[in-house]
Protein backbone atom coordinates (compact mmCIF):
# COMPACT_ATOMS: atom_id res chain seq x y z
CA UNK A 1 0.00 0.00 0.00
CA UNK A 2 1.67 3.18 -1.18
CA UNK A 3 1.04 6.26 0.92
CA UNK A 4 -0.19 9.37 -0.85
CA UNK A 5 1.60 12.65 -0.01
CA UNK A 6 -1.71 14.40 0.70
CA UNK A 7 -2.67 11.71 3.21
CA UNK A 8 0.70 12.08 4.94
CA UNK A 9 0.32 15.86 5.14
CA UNK A 10 -3.00 15.38 6.97
CA UNK A 11 -1.26 13.29 9.67
CA UNK A 12 0.19 14.74 12.85
CA UNK A 13 3.92 14.63 13.55
CA UNK A 14 3.40 11.86 16.14
CA UNK A 15 1.41 9.76 13.65
CA UNK A 16 4.12 10.17 11.01
CA UNK A 17 6.83 9.20 13.52
CA UNK A 18 4.87 6.08 14.48
CA UNK A 19 4.29 5.15 10.83
CA UNK A 20 8.04 5.47 10.10
CA UNK A 21 8.85 3.14 13.01
CA UNK A 22 6.26 0.62 11.83
CA UNK A 23 7.56 0.66 8.26
CA UNK A 24 11.18 0.31 9.40
CA UNK A 25 10.24 -2.78 11.42
CA UNK A 26 8.36 -4.16 8.42
CA UNK A 27 11.34 -3.48 6.16
CA UNK A 28 13.63 -5.32 8.59
CA UNK A 29 11.34 -8.36 8.46
CA UNK A 30 11.21 -8.25 4.66
CA UNK A 31 15.00 -8.14 4.43
CA UNK A 32 15.31 -11.03 6.86
CA UNK A 33 12.85 -13.10 4.81
CA UNK A 34 14.69 -12.16 1.63
CA UNK A 35 17.98 -13.48 3.03
CA UNK A 36 16.22 -16.67 4.10
CA UNK A 37 14.87 -17.02 0.55
CA UNK A 38 11.20 -17.06 1.45
CA UNK A 39 9.89 -13.62 0.60
CA UNK A 40 6.43 -13.78 -0.97
CA UNK A 41 6.16 -10.22 -2.26
CA UNK A 42 9.62 -8.83 -3.07
CA UNK A 43 8.15 -5.58 -4.43
CA UNK A 44 7.07 -4.63 -0.89
CA UNK A 45 10.74 -4.01 0.03
CA UNK A 46 11.06 -1.13 -2.44
CA UNK A 47 7.57 0.16 -1.58
CA UNK A 48 8.44 0.28 2.11
CA UNK A 49 11.69 2.15 1.41
CA UNK A 50 9.88 4.70 -0.76
CA UNK A 51 7.13 5.16 1.84
CA UNK A 52 9.73 5.79 4.56
CA UNK A 53 11.43 8.38 2.35
CA UNK A 54 8.08 10.07 1.64
CA UNK A 55 7.22 10.20 5.33
CA UNK A 56 10.60 11.63 6.32
CA UNK A 57 10.49 14.25 3.55
CA UNK A 58 7.06 15.52 4.57
CA UNK A 59 8.07 15.35 8.23
CA UNK A 60 10.89 17.80 7.51
CA UNK A 61 8.42 20.13 5.78
CA UNK A 62 6.23 20.28 8.87
CA UNK A 63 7.09 22.61 11.74
CA UNK A 64 7.99 20.69 14.89
CA UNK A 65 5.42 22.63 16.91
CA UNK A 66 2.55 20.83 15.13
CA UNK A 67 -0.53 20.33 17.32
C-alpha positions as CSV (number, residue, x, y, z in Angstrom):
1,X,0.0,0.0,0.0
2,X,1.7,3.2,-1.2
3,X,1.0,6.3,0.9
4,X,-0.2,9.4,-0.9
5,X,1.6,12.6,0.0
6,X,-1.7,14.4,0.7
7,X,-2.7,11.7,3.2
8,X,0.7,12.1,4.9
9,X,0.3,15.9,5.1
10,X,-3.0,15.4,7.0
11,X,-1.3,13.3,9.7
12,X,0.2,14.7,12.8
13,X,3.9,14.6,13.6
14,X,3.4,11.9,16.1
15,X,1.4,9.8,13.6
16,X,4.1,10.2,11.0
17,X,6.8,9.2,13.5
18,X,4.9,6.1,14.5
19,X,4.3,5.2,10.8
20,X,8.0,5.5,10.1
21,X,8.8,3.1,13.0
22,X,6.3,0.6,11.8
23,X,7.6,0.7,8.3
24,X,11.2,0.3,9.4
25,X,10.2,-2.8,11.4
26,X,8.4,-4.2,8.4
27,X,11.3,-3.5,6.2
28,X,13.6,-5.3,8.6
29,X,11.3,-8.4,8.5
30,X,11.2,-8.2,4.7
31,X,15.0,-8.1,4.4
32,X,15.3,-11.0,6.9
33,X,12.8,-13.1,4.8
34,X,14.7,-12.2,1.6
35,X,18.0,-13.5,3.0
36,X,16.2,-16.7,4.1
37,X,14.9,-17.0,0.6
38,X,11.2,-17.1,1.4
39,X,9.9,-13.6,0.6
40,X,6.4,-13.8,-1.0
41,X,6.2,-10.2,-2.3
42,X,9.6,-8.8,-3.1
43,X,8.1,-5.6,-4.4
44,X,7.1,-4.6,-0.9
45,X,10.7,-4.0,0.0
46,X,11.1,-1.1,-2.4
47,X,7.6,0.2,-1.6
48,X,8.4,0.3,2.1
49,X,11.7,2.2,1.4
50,X,9.9,4.7,-0.8
51,X,7.1,5.2,1.8
52,X,9.7,5.8,4.6
53,X,11.4,8.4,2.3
54,X,8.1,10.1,1.6
55,X,7.2,10.2,5.3
56,X,10.6,11.6,6.3
57,X,10.5,14.3,3.6
58,X,7.1,15.5,4.6
59,X,8.1,15.4,8.2
60,X,10.9,17.8,7.5
61,X,8.4,20.1,5.8
62,X,6.2,20.3,8.9
63,X,7.1,22.6,11.7
64,X,8.0,20.7,14.9
65,X,5.4,22.6,16.9
66,X,2.5,20.8,15.1
67,X,-0.5,20.3,17.3
